[in-house]
Amino acid sequence: MAEKKTVVPAPRLKALYQGTYLKELQAELNLKNVHEVPALEKIVVSVGTGKKKDDKRHFEIVKNTVEKSPVKLQ
């Protein structure tokens, strides 16, 4: 039997990079081919929670803040 393929949407930051910043970076670096533009391999967001690392309410606040924060690439 054929297996069902599930479509997984691209991660939000990867889609933003490919849709917006890739073309801007190509123009800024004067590159002719899109494949010459540096590629993002991994994005890591580190958040220190300090003494409240076991507090579930505080963890939810930090999680919501990170999810809502706007992306700024400079």
Summary of the structure (lengths in Angstrom):
residues: 74
radius of gyration: 18.1
end to end distance: 49.1
largest distance: 52.8
contacts: 97
relative contact order: 0.11
helix: 49%
strand: 0%
